[in-house]
Amino acid sequence: MSLQTLTEKLLARAGGRTTVKPGEIVDIEPDVALSHDNTAAIAEIFKRLPHKRVRYPERLAITLDHAVPPPSAKHARNHARVRDFVREQGVRNFFEVGRGICHQVLCEEGVVGPGMTLLGADSHSTHYGWLGAFSAGIGRSEVAALWATGQLWLRVPETMRITLKGKLESGVTTKDLTISLIGRLSSDGATYMAVEFDGDGVAALSPDSRTVLTNMMAEMGAKNACIAPDDATWRWLSKTLKRTRPHDHAERLESFRERSLYPDRGAVYAARLQIDLSEIEPVVSCPHAVDNIRPLSEVANTRVDVGFIGTCTNGRLEDIAAAAEVLRGRRLRARLIVIPASSMVLREAAEAGYVADLVEAGATFGTPGCGPCMGVHMGVLAPGEVCISSANRNFRGRMGEPDAEIYLANPAVVAASCAAGRLIHPADLADES
C-alpha cells in the first residue's frame, strides 16, 4: 500500500477507496455540504434540475451569517427564501441570524470534526482543516448538483508540506505568520494544492490561532489545508462540545476519535517548506492585495480612520482578548468595529470582561456574523478612508468602497492603531500621550 498524505487519506475515505494519487479524479460523498445566505440562489439552480428533493438533507449545514441582521428588504426576502428551503427540505443543521459565521459555528456545534469531509459554497471553506478534516470551497452550481446527487468529483491535489519549528515571539501571531507566508509564496503559490502543516511549532499554537492558517490558505490558492489532530484539538473539542451538545458530546467526541486520520511517515509531497516561527515579525498586507506585505515597522504612522476586528479569520475569543488587553484604560482616536465570530465567542468575551473593556475604550460591537468583510453593511468604508482590519482580504472595493484602502494585520495591531490613529505596534503605545 502506498504511503499517503492526510489529504489523500481523507479523499480516499470520502471516495470509498483505499488509496488515491495526486491528479486522479475521484467521486466523493462529503459528510457536509455547506451554504449560507447564498442558499436561496443555489436553490434556484437546484429547481432547474430534475431532482425534487435533496438527496441527503441531513448532510446540509446552512447558516445566515453574511448580511445579518438583514440590512435591506432585499436581504430580508433572501433570508425568508432560505428559511422556506430549510423547512421544505427538512434541513436540521440550520443556524439563524446571530449564531455566527458558518466556519466558526460548524466547528463549535460539532457538525464537522476530525476525519470528515466538507464541501462548501464559500471560498474560505478551507477553514475546517485545522480539525484534521478535508474542506474545500466549490461553486454554486456544484453545490446544487451535490444537493441532488450527494456526490461530486474532485481532482486529488498535490500536497505542500509546511513544517513549523520553534515558537512565535511575544506580540507575533499566526496572522503575521500567514501573511508572511502568502507574501513569500504569492497569492497563487499553492494553486489547487493541499497545504499540510506539521512540526513541533504546531503544538505551541492555540486552536484559535490554528484556524487562521487553514482559513487563509484560500488566499494562496490552496484547494484545502490540514493540520492533524493533537492533544490541543481534542481538548478544544471536548470543552466546546460539552457546551453546544450537552446530551451527546461524549458520543460525538468518540466518533471523531474513531474517524481521525494522520499522514503516513514517508508520504510523498510535491513541495516542502520549513519555517522558524521565532523569525516571524509583525507584518501587514498593504492595499490592494493580500500578498503585498510589508513589515509593520516600514508602514508605521500611516493614517488610520477605522479598524475592524472580526470575520472567520480573526473574530475569536483570543482575538478579542488581545484587543481588550491593548485598549484597557485607553480611548480610541479612530473608530473600531468588533464583530465576534459567533454568539458563543460573544458570550465568553462578555463573561471575561473583554466587551466592557472595549466598549469603555469607544469600540462598537456588531451582531455575530461576517459584518463589513464583504462590503454589505455594518461598517462599510467611505471614499478615501483607511481601514486596518483583521479580515482575510483587502482587495479594492472589498469593504464596499473602491476608493478606500484596507490594511490587514493581527488584532492587537488593529486595536493599537485605532488607539493611536495611525499604524503602530502595541508595544509602541507606551510612548503615546
N, C-alpha and C positions, 0 to 999 in steps of 0.2 A: 504494500500500500504506500502511495506517495505521501511525503510529508507536506502538511498544509498550513497556510496562514489561518488566522482566526476568521477573516472574511471568507476564505474559501470553505472553511468548515461550516460556517453559518449558511452560506448559499447552498452547499451540498445538502444540508439537512432540509432547508426550505424546498429544495427541488426533489426530495426523495431519493437522493443519490448518496453513494459512499464517498466519492471524491469529485471535484471539479478542477478544471485548469483555467488559467487566465486566457481570455479570448474565446472560450466556449460560450455558446448560448444555452441558457438553462431556463426552463419554465419553473417558476416558483409559486408557491402558495404562501403569501405572507401571513403572519399571525394578526397583523393590524393594518388597516387601511385608514389613513388619517386625512381629514379635511377640516376646514374651519369656516369662516364666513363665506368662503368660495363654494361651499356645498351647494347653494342654490344654483349657481352657474353650472356646476358639474351635473346636477340633477336634470338640467335642461338638455345636456348632451345625452344623459342616460335615457331620457324619454324617447330619443330618436332610435334607440336600439330595440331589437325585438323582445328583449327581456323585460318582463313587467315587475319582477321582484329582485331585490339584491340577493345574490346567491348565499352569502354568509353575513347577515346583518349583525351577528354577534362579534364580528371582526372589525366593524366600523367604529371609529372613535372620532367624534365631532365636537369641536369647541366653538364658541362665539368669543373671539378674542381680538380681532383686528380693528374693529371700529365699535368700541363698547365704552359706555352706553352709546346707542346709535346717534350720531351727530346730525342726522338729517332724516326726513321722511323716506328718502330712497333707501338709506341704510336700514331703517326700521322695517320696511317692506321686505328687504332681503332677509333679515333675521326671521321674520314671520314665515317666509317660504322655507327656511332651514328647519324651523320647528315643525312645519307641516310634513316635510320629508321624513324627519325623525319619527313622527307618530305613524305615518303611513308604512314605513319600512320596519318598525319595531326595533330601532337602534337603542341599545341600552347604555352604551358609553357616550352619553351626551352631557356636555358641561356648559352651563348657562353663563350669561353675561356676569362678569365679576369673579368667576372662579379663577381665571387667569389665562396665561399663554399656553397654547397646546403643548409645547415641548416641555414645559415645567410641570403642567398638570398631569400629563400621562405618566410621567415618572413618579410623581407623588402618589397617584392613585393606583400604582401597580398594574396599569394597563400594559406597560412594556417593561421588560426586565431582561436579565442575562439570558443569552441563548435564543432570543426571539428575533423575528424579522418584521420590520415595518417599512411600508412604502407610503409616502405622504405627498399631498398636494401643497407642499411648501418647500422652498429651496433650502431652508435650514433644518430639514429632517435628518441631516447627518448627526444631529444633536444626541440621539439615544445611544450612540456608540460608546459613550462614557460608561454605560452599564454593561458593556460587553454584548451589545446587540448589533445586528446589521440594520441600518436605517438609511434610506435614500429618498431624495425628492424626485417626483415624477410629474408629468403634465396632467392637465385636467381631463383630456381625452383618455389618457391611460388609466386614470382613476375610475372613470366611468366604465371602462372595459373591465377593470378589476372588480368593481361592484357586481358587474353582470356575470362574470365567469369565475371569480375567486382566484384567477391565475394571471400572471404576467411574465413575459420573457425578459431576461436581462443578460447582458454580456458580462461574464466574470471579469472583474477588473484586475489589473496587475496591482501589486501591493508595494507601497513605500513604507519602510520601517524607520521610525524616528526614535532613537534611543536617548532618553533624558538622564543626565548624570548630575549629581550634586543637589544643591538647594538654591532657591531664589533668595536674593538678598532682601533685607527689610525694605519695604516700600515698593518692591517689584512684584508684579502679579503675572498670572498666566495670560492676561490681556496683553501685557508687554511681550511676553514670550510669543504669543500667537501672531501679533502684528509684526514682530521681528522676523518670524519665520516666513510669513507671507511676503514681506518686503525682500527677504533674501532669495526666495524661490520664484516670486512674482505671482500675480493673480491667476495665471494659468499653469503654475508649476506642478500641479498634481491633477491635471485634467483627466477625468474618468479613471482615476486611480483610487484604490483603497489606501488610507493612511492609518497605520497602526503605531501607537505609542507604547513604548516599554522602557525598561531600565529602572535603576534604583531611585531615580529622580521622581518617578511617578508616585512612589509610596509617600513622598513628602508633600504631595498635593492634595488638598481637601477635595471632597466631592463637588462642592460648589465651583471650585476653580477648574476642575477637570472638564466640566461642561463647556467652558469657553473654548477649549482646544478642539473638541469634536464639532461643536456648533460652527465655528468659524472656518473649518476646513472647506466649507462650501465656498468661501471667498478665495480659495486657492484652486478651485475647480474640481475638488475631490468628489467622487461618487459616494463614498462613505468614509467614516473614520471610526476607529475602535480603540478601546482600552480594555484589556482583560480584567475581569472582576478580581478584587483582592479584599483583604480584611476591611478596608475603609468602605468599599462598596457594600459589603454585607451589613456593616454597622449602620450605614445610612438607610438601607432598605428596611432593616429591622425596626429602627426608630420611626421611620416615616410611615410604614405600613400599619404600625400599631395605632397611629392617629387617623389614617384615612380608611383603613379596613379593619376595625376592631374585632369583627366577628370571624374573619378568616385570614388574618395576617400571617399566622403561623403556617397555614397550608400554602398560602401564596409564596411565602419566602422559601419553603421547602421545594415547591415546584420550580422556582428559579434556580435553586442549588442543583437540582437534578438535571436541568436543561443547560446549565452553564458550560461553555466551551472555552478551550485555550489553544493557542497556536502550538504547533509541534516544534520542538527544537530541531534546527536544521532545515526548516521550511525555506523555500526559495523566494527572495524578494527582488523586485525589479530595481529598487534603489534603496540605499541605506544612508542615514544621516545621524550623526551624534551631536548632541547639544549639551554643553556645560551650563547648567542653569545659573551658576554663580556669575557668569559673564553677561547675562542679560541685564540691560539697563532700561529705565523708563523711556518709552518712545511714544510717538503719536503718529497716526495716519493723517496726512495733510490733504486738503481738498485737491482733486475730487476723486481720489482712488485709494482703496484700502492699502495697496502696495506702495503708495507714495509716502514712505515712512521717513521720519527724521528723529534724532534724539530729542527728548524734551528740552534739553539744555539749549539746543540750536534755535528753537522757536519760542522760547520763553519770552514773556512780555507781550505776545500777540494779544490784541484786544479780545475780550470775551463779552458777549451780550447775554447769553443764556446757556445753561447747562442742562443735560438730560441724563439721568441715571435710571436705567431700566432695560427692557427688551429681554428676549430669550437668551441673550448672551450674558448680560450683567445686571439682572434685576433680582438677584437672590439675596438671602439674608446676609451673607458675608459681604456683599457689595454695599448694602445699605448700612451695615455696621461700620464699614471703613469710612463711608461718607460722614456718618454721625460722629465718629471719633475726630475727624478733621475739623468739623464745624462746631463741635460742642463749645459753647461760650463765645462764638463769633457771630457776626452779622454779614449777610451777603451783600456784595457790591454788584453782582449780576444775578439775573433770575435763575432759579434752579427748579426743575420739574423732576419729581421722583415718582416712578410708577413700578410698584412691586410686580414680580413675575407671576404671582399667584396670591389668592386670598390667604393661604397658609403662611406665605412669606410676610404678608402684611400683618397678620395676627401676631406672628412671632416677633416682628420688628416693633410692634406696639408694646408687647409684653416686656421686651428688653429695654424699652425707653428710647429706642432709636427714632421713632416717629416724633416724639416730643422734642428731642434734641434738634431734629432737622426743621420742624415747624417753627421752633423758637428762633432758629437762625434765619428764617424767612423763606424756607422752601415750600413748594406747593406739591401736594400728593394727588395722584390720579387713580382711577379705578384700575385694578389689576388687569393687564392686557398689554397690547403692543404700543398703545399710545401714539405719539407722533413719529414713530420709527419710519412708517411708510408714507408720512405726509398727508394724513387724512384729517386728523384733529388732535386735540389735547396738547397743543404746544407747537404747531407749525410755525415756521420762521417768516419773518418779513424780509423784503429785499435789502441786501447789504448787511444783514445780521450775521454774526459769527457765533457758532454753536460749538461747544465742547461736549461730546457725547460718549457714553459707554456702549453705544449700539454697535452693530456689526457692519454697517455700510455708510459711506459718506459720499455717494455719487451725487452729481449735480442734480438738484431738484428732489433728492430723496426725502427731505422733510418738508416738501411742498412748495418751495420757492427756489427757482433755478439761479437766482442772483444772490443766494445766501451761501455761506461757507460752513462746512462741517469738519471738525477735527475729531478723531477718535482717540480715546485714552482710557486708562483704568479709572474706576470710580473715585478713588482717593484724589487723583489728579483733577477729575471733573469738579469735585467738591472744593478743593483748594483754589482752583481757578475761578470759581464763582465767588469765593470769599475775597479774592484779590481783584477780580475784574479783568484778569489777564492770565494767560497760560503760566502756570507756576507749579513747582513741585511742592507737595505738602510740607516737606522739611524746611522750605524757604519762607513759609508763612510766619515764622517766628520774628522775621525782620519787618513784618507789616505792622503798621500802627493800628 
